[in-house]
Amino acid sequence: MNKIFSLYKNAYGGLSEAAWMLAVVMFINRAGSMVLPFLSIYLTNALGFGIREAGILLATYGLGAMAGSLLGGWLSDKIGNFWVQFLSLILGGSLFILLPEITRYEYLLPALFFASMVVECLRPANTASVATYSKPENVTRSFSLNRMAINLGFSMGPAIGGLLASRSYELLFYADGLTCIFAGIFFFVYFKKRRPRAVAHTTINPALKVTSPYRDGTFMVFVLLTTAFAVVFFQLFNTLPIYYREVHHLSEGTIGLLLGLNGLIVFLFEMILVNYLEHRVSVVRMIVIGTLLCGLSYALLNFSTGLPLLMVAMFLLSFAEIMAMPFMVTYVIRRAGEGKKGAYIGLHSLSWASAFMLAPFLGTRIIAFSGFSMLWWVCASFMLFIALLYYFNLKEKKVKKFA
């Protein structure tokens, strides 16, 4: 027991108070994250849309996330991270509360786009803030703390959301919106007197100090590969809940608990694993291992005969997230030059936002034509290919300063 306590103490020690408060903001925000895990089921079950229509609506949400990532990164460099985060939380929460009133397909398309755009402005601004308040040696752990808070919240959000959805899907939107607004108020109260912030000092390649990310060839390939990784990973939020419902006939409550298991596993293990591995294993190797585990988790779904194997697959997917995602962000921050963090982070966020659009569109198309089994085999094969490309693009000779 003492050894376990020491592991967690070492993992969380030395991080700034501001980094902890940013984590608290994200915890409040994600504890109310109830709409996204059930959005595909809401569209098909509650509103009665077909799987192709639902795929287009989910892709529209992703398109808004793409716009929000670019806008959030650009605004972070122009008006600062503080106002971007505050406005995103307050306005985004208000829009979520209004969404249940919009049920017609032609109106729901722009509504989902705009709500997603506003909400996703938060990501690049929050990431830049974490970097600002972190010491160079603590950057990866600070991001992991932030992700830990997100995943702790996400372990609660879907579980509570499953209970609310069993009563009324509208309650999901109200709870999500109100927690966004509360997170925005908490953020404003704590950080309003902490501006301007000191610039974070990171290990930077001097050749990249004045380089636009769009002219950084290795980074652009990294962004494309991360988009591909995220397209597969985001089946977690789009097609996987439908698979649980239609193939395994799970209830909303059970689906919420199963999705919440992902957040719980990441919350329990990410910080101690990152603390142990960040100075022992290269960034490149961690990303490759995480990518391979992601593919394996989806392949396992084709052998699933019940809930226990579904839980094992979720366990593997969660460790894939732990292995890959914190180190992806570390790579981005270390590659960005001073004054370019917003642009680099915004482009990295764009890769994830692009996947928000592509994942449901491609996933639902594969299901419509070939079924769930083909989707999971495609995901597994694709991840093997992406892992190889990650290795050859980021290997030692290209990123020796980042590995």
BAZALO-403317 format. One record per residue: residue in three letters; z, x negated, y of N, C-alpha, C in turn. Coordinates in pm, whole numbers, plus 50000, padded with zeros to 5 digits. Layout:
ALAZXYZXYZXY...
***
This chain:
MET500004991849879500005000050000500004991450126ASN500784980550124500814971550240499474964950264LYS498784961650154497464955450168496464965150231ILE496534977750189495654987850246495944989750394PHE497244990250428497624991650569497114979750651SER497214967850596496734955850666495224956150687LEU494494961150589493044962250603492674970950722TYR493314982550733493014991550843493514986050976LYS494674979350975495204973451099494264962851152ASN493744954251063492814943751104491494949651151ALA491064960451085489784966551119489804972651258TYR490934978751296491004985851423491644977651534GLY492194966151503492894958051602491954951551702GLY492434949851826491704942351927490644950052003LEU490474962851975489474970852045490064976452174SER489234977752276489714981852408490124996552410GLU490984999852508491415013752523490235022752556ALA489315017652639488135025652676487275028652554ALA487145018952463486375021252341487025032352258TRP488355032452254489075042952182488845056552247MET488855057052379488665069752449487235075052431LEU486255066152430484885070352400484815076252260ALA485555070152169485605075352031486255089152027VAL487295091252108487955104352114486985115052165VAL486205111452267485205120752321484215124852212MET483725115052137482755118052032483395125851918PHE484675123351891485355131151787485435145851826ILE485835148551951485915162451997484545168951988ASN483545161652034482175166852035481695170051893ARG481895160751800481365162451665482245171251576ALA483515172851611484345182351536483805196551552GLY483085198751661482445211651682480995211851641SER480535201451574479125200551534478885209651414MET478635222251442478515232251336477125238251328VAL476345237051433475035243451435474025235751351LEU473905222651374472855214951309472915215451157PRO474095213751092474115214150946473665227550887PHE473795238350965473455251650913472235257650983LEU471575249751068470455255251144469315259851053SER469015251850950467925255650860468255268550785ILE469515270050743469925282250673469965294150769TYR470415291750892470445302250995469035307651021LEU468075298551031466705302751061466075310450946THR466365306350823465745312950707466515325250662ASN467845324550663468645335750613468945346150721ALA469515341650833469945351050936468775356751017LEU467815348151052466695352851135465465356451052GLY465465352750924464395357150835463075349750848PHE463075337850906461835330150916461495323850781GLY460195321950753459765315050633460045300150645ILE459915293050533460275278850534459365270650624ARG458095274650638457185267350727457535269950873GLU457835282450908458245285551045459555278451079ALA460475278450983461745271451005461505256651026GLY460555250950949460225236850964459705233751103ILE458875242651157458325240551293459435241651397LEU460325251351379461445252751474462375240651470LEU462655235751349463495223851337462795211551396ALA461475210851377460705199851435460725200551587THR460715212751641460805214551787462145209551839TYR463205212351763464525206951798464455191551802GLY463775185951703463615171451699462785166151814LEU461765173651854460935169451967461765169152095GLY462655178852109463565178752224464505166852219ALA464945163152097465795151452082465065138752123MET463765137952091462955126552134462935125552286ALA462655136752350462615136852497463975133252555GLY465035138252494466375135252543466745120652529SER466305114352420466595100152401465935091552507LEU464665094452536463975086952641464585089752777LEU464825102552805465395106352934466795100652952GLY467615101352844468975095952853468995081052876GLY468105073652807468025059152827467575055652968TRP466575062953019466055060353153467115063753259LEU467755075253244468775079253341469995069953338SER470315064453220471455055253211471245043053298ASP470005038053302469695026453386469615030353534LYS469305043053563469105047453701470385052453767ILE471105061653701472285067753765473595064053696GLY473495056853584474705052353516475075061053397ASN475795054953304476155061653179477125073353202PHE477975072053304479005082153327478415095953348TRP477505097253446476965110353481476065115853370VAL475365107153301474495111853192475345118253082GLN476445111553045477295117052939477985129952982PHE478515130053103479225141953151478295154153158LEU477135152453220476205163653235475635168153101SER475375158653013474845162252881475845171052805LEU477115167352809478135174952737478335188952796ILE478435189852928478715202752993477505212052983LEU476325207053021475135215453018474705218552875GLY474805208552787474435210752648475305221252581GLY476605220652606477505230652551477195244552601SER476865245752729476535258752786475275264552724LEU474295256052699473045260652638473255265252494PHE474125258252420474405262252282475035276152276ILE475885279252372476525292452376475485303452397LEU474415300352470473375310252499472365312052386LEU472235302152297471185302352196471205314552102PRO472355319752059472335331251967471655343652025GLU471535344152159470895355652222469375355052210ILE468845343752167467395341952158467005341852011THR466295352051967465955353351825464455354251800ARG463665356851903462215357651884461615343651874TYR460695342151782460115329051751459545322051873GLU458745329351954458065323152068459045319052178TYR460205325452184461205321652283462155310852229LEU462345311352098463265301752036462695287552039LEU461385286252034460755272952038461145265252165PRO460885270552286461295262952406462805262052422ALA463535272052376464995271752390465605260552307LEU465155259052183465645248152098465255234552155PHE464025233752207463565221052266464455216952383PHE464695226052474465455222752595466915219752563ALA467525227852475468925225352437469075211852371SER468165208552281468215195652212468025184052308MET467085185552402466825174952499468075171752580VAL468765182052627469965179952707471065173552624VAL471285178552503472355173452417472095158952378GLU470855155552348470545142052298470495131552408CYS470535135552534470685125652642471995117952625LEU472955123952554474265117652536474185104652458ARG473325103952356473345092752262473115079052327PRO471985076852397471775063552456472825059952560ALA473275069852638474295067152740475625063352676ASN475995070152570477235067152500477165053452433THR476025050352372475865037352307475965026052408ALA475345027752525475425017552629476865015952679SER477605026952687479005026152731479855018452631VAL479625020852502480375013552400480134998552415ALA478864994652436478544980552455479224974952579THR479274982952685479874978452811481364975452796TYR482064983552719483504982152707483944973552589SER483004966452527483334958452409483204943452437LYS484084935452379483914921152380482794917552282PRO482104906252306480984902752218481344902452070GLU482544897152040482934895951900483344909351838ASN483494919551923483934932651873482844943351879VAL481614939451914480574949451936480344958151813THR480154951851696479874959551576481044968651541ARG482274963451553483444971751521483614983151622SER483264980651748483354991351848482375002551817PHE481164998851776480205009051736480685016351611SER481295008951520481805015251398482975024651430LEU483815020751528484885029751571484295042751624ASN483245041451706482585053251761481995061851650ARG481355055351555480775062651441481875068551354MET482995061351341484115066551264484595079751324ALA484705080051457485125092251524484105103451504ILE482825099951514481765109751492481845115451352ASN482055106651255482055111051116483335118451078LEU484465114751142485685122451121485475136651173GLY484865137551291484545150651345483565158151257PHE482555150851208481545157251125482095161450989SER483135154750942483755158950816484475172350835MET484885175350958485565187850987484595198851029GLY483605195151111482675204951167481985213651064PRO481255207650967480575216050868481515224150781ALA482695218450750483655225750668484125238350741ILE484475236750869484885248450949483685257550972GLY482525251250996481305258951019480935267750901GLY481175262650780480885270550661481715283250657LEU482975282150698483845293950702483385303650811LEU483025298250928482555306951036481235313651001ALA480325306150936479015311650901479125323050801SER480145322450717480335333250620480735346250688ARG481215345250814481585357150892480475360750990SER480005350651067478935353151164478335339751208TYR477015338751203476365326551247476515324251397GLU476695335051471476875333551616478115325251649LEU479145326451567480375318951590480125303851587LEU479135299451509478805285151503478385280051640PHE477525287751706477015283651837478125283751942TYR478985293751938480065294452036481045282752018ALA481415280051894482355269051867481745255651906ASP480475253651871479785241051905479715239252056GLY479325249652126479195248752271480515246152342LEU481555253052301482865251452366483455237652343THR483265231952224483795218552200483015208052280CYS481715210252300480935201352388481485201452529ILE481755213352580482275214652716483655208252727PHE484505210452629485845204452630485755189152626ALA484835183852543484635169352537484175163952673GLY483315171552742482845167452874483965166952975ILE484865176752971486005176953063486945165253036PHE487225162652909488085151352871487465138252917PHE486165136752896485455124652937485565122553088PHE485355133153165485385132153310486765127953359VAL487795134153306489165131353350489545116753324TYR489175111553208489595097953175488735087353244PHE487415089353250486515078653295486115079553442LYS486525089953514486045091453651486475080053742LYS487615073453712488095062453796487765048753737ARG486955048453634486635035853568485225031153601ARG484655035953708483355031353752483515022953879PRO482705012853904481665007653814482264999253702ARG481584998353594482064990853478481504976753481ALA482254967753422481774954053410480654953553308VAL479704944553329478594942853235479094936053110ALA478744941452997479134935252870478324922752846HIS478964912552793478274900052764477984899452615THR476714898252581476304897652442475474885352417THR475334882152290474484870852253473044874752267ILE472334868052355470994872352390470004860952369ASN468864864152320467774854652312467224852752452PRO467294840752511466854838652649465424842952672ALA464574841952570463184845552587462984860352610LEU464044868452583463914882852592464584888552716LYS465104880152805465894885152917465094894253010VAL463824891853028463034900053118461934907553043THR462084908852914461044914952833461284929752816SER460234937652838460294951852806460314953452655PRO461074963052602461074965052457459694968352404TYR458844974152488457494977652445456604965352427ARG457034953952480456294941552462456934932452358ASP458004936952301458734929352199458224934052062GLY457264926552006456584930951884457504933051766THR458414923451742459334924651630460234936851646PHE460674939451769461534950951793460764964051775MET459504964451816458724976651800458514979951653VAL458294969451570458184971851426459514977051372PHE460614971151420461954975751381462134990551414VAL461684994651533461805008651574461015017851480LEU459815013651442458995021751352459665022851214LEU460215011851165460875012051035462135020551039THR462865019851151464065028151166463715042951172THR462595046151235462125059951235461875064751092ALA461205056151012460925059650873462215061450794PHE463175052350815464475053550749465135066850785ALA465115070150914465795082150962465125094950912VAL463795094750896463095106450842463655110050705VAL463895099950623464465102450490465935106350502PHE466705098850580468135101650591468395115750643PHE467575120250739467805133250802467455145150715GLN466965142550594466865153750500468255159550474LEU469275151350501470675155850490470925168350572PHE470325169250691470595180350781469565191550771ASN468415188750711467325198350715467025204850580THR466525197050486466125202950358467245202950254LEU468205193750266469275193150167470135205850165PRO470515211450282471265224150277470465235450211ILE469145235850237468315246150173468275243850022TYR468185231149981468195227649838469505232149772TYR470615229449838471905233949785471925249149767ARG471355256049865471395270649864470445276549759GLU469185271849758468155278149676468135273249532VAL468435260549510468355255049375469695256049303HIS470785252649374472105252649311472935265049347HIS472395273549437473025286349472474475284649520LEU474685274549602476015272149658476255281349777SER477505284849799477865293049915477895284550041GLU477915291250158477995283850286479245275250291GLY480355280350239481605272650240481495259950158THR480905260950039480755249149954479765239250014ILE478695244450073477715235650139478385228150253GLY479205235150332479905228750442480835217750394LEU481555220150285482455209950230481675198050177LEU480535200650112479735189750058479145181150168LEU478655187450275478145179850389479275172650461GLY480425179050470481575172850534482075160650458LEU481795160250326482185148650246481545135950299ASN480325137150349479635125650409480455119750523GLY480865128150616481665123350728482995117750686LEU483635123850587484935119150541484835105250479ILE483815102950396483645089850332483385079050436VAL482525082150533482215072250638483465069450720PHE484235079850750485475078050826486465069050753LEU486605070950624487605063450547487225048850525PHE485935045950508485545032750459484735024150557GLU484105030250659483185022150739483885010750813MET484965013750881485595003450964486074991550882ILE486714994150768487224982950690486084974850627LEU485014981650587483874974450530483144966350635VAL482944972250753482274964950861483124952950904ASN484434955050916485324944150954485264932650854TYR485134935950726485074925650623483694919050616LEU482634926750634481284921750607480564915950728GLU480964919650851480154916150967480004901050988HIS480964892950945480864878450960480574871450827ARG480344879450722480084873750590478674876350538VAL478094887450582476774891350535475874893550657SER474634889250649473734890150763473374904550795VAL473014906750920472564919850965471394924650881VAL470454915650855469254919150779469624924150639ARG470484916850571470854920550434471554934050430MET472424936750528473134949450529472164961150548ILE471194959450638470214969950661469384972650536VAL468974961950468468164963450346468964970350236ILE470204966250216471044972450112471254987350141GLY471534990550267471735004450305470485012850281THR469325007250310468065014350289467835017250142LEU468105007450056467945009349912468905019949858LEU470155019849905471125029749861470705043949902CYS470115045150020469645058050068468605063749972GLY467645055449932466625059849837467225063749704LEU468185055949656468815058749527469555072049529SER470195075149640470945087649649470035099849635TYR468845099149697467915110449685467275111149547ALA467005099749486466455099749350467425106449254LEU468715104449276469725109949187469735125249186LEU469245131449295469215146049302468315152049194ASN467305144549151466415149749047467055149748909PHE468235143748896468955143748769470205152448777SER470375159348891471585166948913471575180048835THR472655182448763472815195048689473985203348740GLY474665198248841475805205648893476475198449007LEU477575203849053478285198949171478765184449158PRO479275179949042479745166049034478675155749068LEU477465157749017476395148149047475915149349191LEU475975161249246475675162949389476655155049474MET477905154749432478935147149504478675132149493VAL478245127549376477925113249358476765109349448ALA475745118049455474605115249542475035114449688MET475925123449730476435123049866477265110549891PHE478005106349791478795094049800477875082049826LEU476765081049752475805070049771475145070849908LEU474775082949950474145084550080475085080350193SER476365083250176477365079550276477525064450286PHE477505057650172477615043050176476325036650226ALA475195043250205473955038550266474075038550418GLU474655049250471474885050450615475815039350664ILE476895036850591477855026450629477195012750631MET476385009850532475774996650520474714994150627ALA473955004550663472785002250748473035004950897MET473575016350930473495021051068474285012851170PRO475535008651144476225000551245475494987551275PHE474874981751174474204968951191472844970551259MET472244982251246471024985051323471324984951472VAL472424991351511472794991851653473164977951704THR473874970151622474234956551660472984948151686TYR471994949751600470724942451619470084946051753VAL470074958951786469464963651910470184957752031ILE471514958552034472284953752148472094938752166ARG472104931252059471974916752069470574912452109ARG469604920852080468234917152116467914920552261ALA468604930452316468314934952452468824924952554GLY468044922652659468494914252770469324922352867GLU470074915252953470874921953056469944930053146GLY470354942253178469534951053259468514958853178LYS468394955753049467434962652963468114970352851LYS469434970652851470134977552742469734992152732GLY469644998952849469275012952847467905015052785ALA466955006252820465595007652767465555005052617TYR466224994352573466234991152429466975001952350ILE468125006152400468895016352330468155029652332GLY467515032752446466755045052454465615045452353LEU464935034052337463845033452240464365034352098HIS465525027952073466145029251941466565043751915SER467145050152016467505064252002466275072951979LEU465165068952043463915076352024463465076151879SER463715064851811463325064051670464065074551588TRP465355076551618466145086651547465745100651590ALA465475102251719465055115351768463685119251712SER462795109451700461485112251639461655117251497ALA462605111351427462865115551289463435129651285PHE464175133651389464645147451399463475157251394MET462355153151456461175161651457460405160351325LEU460195148151279459345145851162460015149951031ALA461325147851021462025150450894461875164850846PRO462205174850930462045188550881460595192650861PHE459715187850948458295191450936457715186150806LEU457925173250778457375167250656458115172250532GLY459435173250541460225177550426459855191650380THR459765200950475459435214650438458005215850387ARG457095207450438455705207750389455645203050244ILE456365192550212456375187650074456965198049980ILE458055204450025458675214949943457695226549920ALA456985230650027456065241950017454925239149919PHE454455226749917453315223349833453715218849693SER454845211449682455155205149552456585207049504GLY457445213049585458795215649541459795204749578PHE461065207749553462145198549589462095185549509SER461735186249382461725174349298460785163649354MET459595167949396458635158449455459195152549585LEU459865160749665460445155649790461415144349763TRP462295145949665463305135649638462655122949583TRP461605124249500460925112249452460205105049566VAL459605112649655458935106449771459955099049857CYS461115105149881462155098649961462605085549898ALA462825085749766463295073749696462255062649702SER460985065849675459915055749676459715050049816PHE459775058949915459565054750053460645044950098MET461885047250058462965038350097462835024450034LEU462335023749912462085010749850461065002949931PHE460005009649974458955003350054459504998950190ILE460275007550254460825004450386461804992750379ALA462594992050272463544980950255462794967550252LEU461684967050183460884954850178460334951350317LEU459864961250389459324958650524460424954250620TYR461604960150609462734955650691462994940750666TYR463024936950540463334923050505462304913450565PHE461034916450551460004907250599459874907250750ASN460204918450817460134918750963461324911951028LEU462524913150966463744908151029464294895550965LYS463564889650871464104878250799464394866450892GLU465104856750840465724845850916464834839351020LYS463604836650987462764828951078462454836651206LYS462594850151201462294857951319463524861751401VAL464644863151334465834867951402467054859551371LYS466884846551364468004837951326469194839351420LYS468944843751544470054845551637470784858751616PHE470214867751536470794880951520471374883251383ALA471134874251288471554876551150472874869751121
***
